[in-house]
Amino acid sequence: MNVVITGATKGLGRAIATLLFDHGASLAICSRHQEDLDDMKQSLLETAQSGQTIIAYRCDVSKRDEIDGFGRLILSKWNHIDVLINNAGVFMPGALIDEEDGQLQMMMDTNLYSAYHLTRTLLPVFVGQQKGHIFNMCSVASIKAYPNGGSYCISKFALLGFTKVLREELKAQGIKVTALLPGATWSDSWSGIDLPEERLMQAHDIAIAVWQALQMSPAAVVEEIIIRPQLGDL
């Protein structure tokens, strides 16, 4: 199984990549930091099964030329792709009235356009093989705006819209599309916050949801997965 994951060296992306690699997948991963990529690749390959490979590419997904470069590298290495997980994203708090100028564009570039451009680059492979699964890392902020969510909520609403369009366009091609909508999950974004560990979900919880969605027959697809902490949103 060949799996592409953006933003794969930390948080949700790393948890998903690690779980799928443990189940025998080969990975194409990207991150802004080469050191993180090198460390993750070395760590995973220590437990690699025969035939497993890792493509690691440094890129800032908010920059069109860099995300296009990642896509071209994948196409040069693989002739089939089983799973694409558009995970990379950024969160910056702020109300629309006073957030910094350019904040919306920055989050749209990272949270929406990176997924849009990479998906379009790789789609001919999916269509040609008439199968595959695309996951987009949306958020509960894709369905419920909240104070100080500002441009982040806008970008995540847009990503869910993109996911819905993909689902309609690709259902007849045998390609599954799933929106992941997690609530508060432990990651670097929450580091330093004074809350008990059980108040937020673990990144591994989201990874399990991805793995389970991949186990279904070709006749079934989970269109949306909403996962919240047991005690609800923060």
C-alpha positions in Angstrom: 0.0 0.0 0.0 1.4 3.4 -1.1 0.3 6.3 1.1 0.9 10.0 0.7 0.7 12.2 3.8 1.4 15.9 4.1 2.6 17.4 7.4 3.6 14.0 8.5 6.3 14.6 11.1 4.2 15.9 13.9 0.9 15.5 15.7 -1.9 13.8 13.7 0.2 13.3 10.6 2.9 11.5 12.4 0.4 9.3 14.3 -1.4 8.3 11.1 1.9 7.7 9.2 3.3 5.6 12.0 0.2 3.4 12.3 0.0 2.8 8.5 3.7 2.1 8.3 3.3 -0.4 11.1 0.7 -2.1 9.0 3.1 -2.4 6.0 2.5 0.8 4.0 5.1 2.6 2.1 5.0 6.3 2.7 5.5 9.6 0.8 5.8 12.3 3.5 6.6 16.0 3.6 7.4 18.6 6.2 8.9 22.1 6.3 11.9 20.8 8.3 14.5 18.5 6.8 15.7 17.4 10.2 12.3 16.3 11.3 11.9 14.3 8.1 15.3 12.7 8.5 14.7 11.7 12.1 11.2 10.2 11.3 12.5 8.3 8.3 15.4 6.8 10.2 13.1 5.9 13.1 10.5 4.2 10.9 13.0 2.3 8.8 14.4 0.6 11.9 11.2 -1.5 11.9 10.5 -1.7 8.2 9.2 -4.9 6.6 10.6 -6.2 3.3 9.8 -3.9 0.4 8.7 -0.9 2.5 10.1 2.5 1.4 9.8 6.1 2.5 9.9 9.1 0.2 10.7 12.2 2.4 10.5 15.7 0.8 11.0 19.0 2.4 8.4 21.6 1.4 6.3 24.4 2.6 2.8 23.3 1.5 1.6 26.9 1.4 3.8 27.5 -1.6 2.5 26.3 -4.9 5.8 25.4 -6.5 6.9 23.4 -3.5 3.7 21.3 -3.1 3.8 20.8 -6.9 7.4 19.6 -6.5 6.2 17.0 -3.9 3.6 15.8 -6.3 6.0 15.4 -9.2 8.4 13.5 -7.0 5.7 11.0 -6.0 4.7 10.5 -9.7 8.3 9.9 -10.6 8.7 7.2 -8.0 5.3 5.4 -7.9 3.0 4.1 -10.6 0.1 3.6 -8.2 -1.2 5.4 -5.1 -3.6 3.8 -2.6 -4.1 6.6 -0.1 -3.7 10.4 -0.1 -4.1 12.1 3.3 -4.1 15.9 3.0 -3.2 16.5 6.6 -1.0 19.6 6.7 -2.6 22.7 8.2 -2.0 25.7 10.4 -4.0 27.4 13.1 -3.8 31.1 14.1 -6.4 32.4 16.5 -8.0 35.8 15.9 -11.3 37.6 15.3 -12.0 38.7 11.7 -12.2 42.4 12.8 -8.7 42.5 14.3 -6.6 39.6 12.9 -3.5 40.5 11.0 -3.8 41.4 7.3 -3.0 38.4 5.2 -4.0 35.9 7.8 -6.9 34.5 5.7 -4.7 34.1 2.6 -2.0 32.3 4.7 -4.4 29.8 6.1 -6.2 29.3 2.8 -2.9 28.6 1.1 -1.9 26.1 3.8 -5.3 24.5 4.8 -7.1 24.5 1.4 -4.9 25.2 -1.6 -2.2 22.8 -0.6 -4.8 20.0 -0.6 -6.4 21.3 -3.8 -3.2 21.4 -5.8 -1.7 18.1 -4.5 -4.9 16.3 -5.1 -5.2 17.6 -8.7 -1.6 16.6 -9.4 -2.2 13.0 -8.2 -5.8 12.5 -9.4 -4.9 11.1 -12.8 -3.2 8.2 -11.1 -6.3 7.5 -9.0 -8.6 7.8 -12.0 -6.4 5.6 -14.1 -6.4 2.8 -11.5 -10.2 3.4 -10.7 -9.6 3.0 -7.0 -8.0 4.7 -4.0 -8.9 6.7 -0.9 -8.5 10.4 -0.3 -8.7 11.8 3.3 -8.9 15.6 4.0 -8.1 16.7 7.5 -10.9 19.1 8.2 -12.0 19.9 11.8 -15.1 20.4 13.9 -14.4 24.0 12.9 -15.5 23.0 9.5 -19.1 22.6 10.7 -19.3 25.0 13.7 -17.7 28.5 13.9 -16.5 29.7 17.2 -15.3 33.0 18.7 -11.7 33.9 17.9 -11.7 31.2 15.2 -11.7 33.8 12.4 -9.9 32.8 9.2 -9.2 29.4 10.5 -12.9 28.5 10.5 -13.3 29.9 7.0 -10.4 27.8 5.7 -11.7 24.7 7.3 -15.3 25.3 6.1 -13.7 25.6 2.6 -11.8 22.4 3.0 -14.9 20.5 3.8 -16.6 22.0 0.8 -13.7 20.8 -1.4 -14.0 17.4 0.1 -17.7 17.2 -0.7 -17.1 18.2 -4.3 -14.4 15.5 -4.6 -16.8 12.9 -3.2 -19.4 13.7 -5.8 -17.0 13.8 -8.7 -15.1 10.7 -7.8 -17.8 8.3 -6.6 -18.3 6.8 -10.0 -14.5 6.3 -10.5 -14.2 3.9 -7.5 -12.3 6.5 -5.5 -13.3 7.0 -1.9 -13.3 10.4 -0.2 -13.5 11.0 3.5 -13.5 14.2 5.6 -11.9 13.8 9.0 -13.4 16.3 11.5 -11.5 15.9 14.8 -12.0 18.1 17.8 -9.3 19.1 20.3 -6.4 16.6 20.0 -3.0 16.7 21.7 -0.4 18.1 19.4 2.1 20.9 19.3 -0.7 23.4 19.1 -1.8 22.5 22.6 1.7 22.2 24.2 1.9 24.0 27.5 -1.8 24.1 28.2 -2.8 23.2 31.8 -5.4 20.5 31.2 -5.6 16.8 32.3 -4.4 14.4 29.6 -7.9 12.9 29.2 -9.5 16.2 28.4 -8.2 16.1 24.8 -8.0 13.2 22.4 -4.8 11.4 21.5 -3.4 11.7 18.0 -3.5 7.9 17.9 -7.3 8.0 18.2 -7.5 9.8 14.8 -5.0 7.4 13.3 -7.2 4.5 14.4 -10.2 6.1 12.7 -8.3 6.4 9.4 -7.2 2.8 9.6 -10.7 1.5 10.3 -12.1 3.5 7.4 -9.5 1.8 5.1 -10.8 -1.7 6.1 -14.2 -1.4 4.4 -15.1 -3.1 1.2 -15.1 -1.2 -2.1 -18.9 -1.0 -1.7 -18.7 1.2 1.4 -17.2 4.6 2.2 -17.3 6.7 5.4 -17.9 10.2 4.0 -17.3 12.1 7.3 -15.7 11.1 10.6 -16.5 13.5 13.5 -14.5 12.8 16.6 -14.7 14.8 19.8 -13.3 14.5 23.3 -15.6 12.6 25.5 -16.3 15.8 27.6 -17.0 17.8 24.4 -15.3 20.7 22.6 -13.1 23.1 24.5 
